[in-house]
Amino acid sequence: MTILEEMEAEAWHILTTIYTYQRLMEGLTNSSTRYELANQLVALNALLECW
């Protein structure tokens, strides 16, 4: 894998992480039950831990 390919892969990883983070944050405000809210918080925490 060349340096350019590694940079592209890392850029895509960053972009998809940001997109997922934004969707999860939107989901927090739309949670109708505490269980949905808890699921969103767990998913958000897992995403931030792997960052």
Buried (B, 14 or more C-beta within 10 A) or exposed (E): EEEEEEEEEEEEEEEEBEEEBEEBEEBEEEBEEEEEBEBBBEBBEEEEEEE
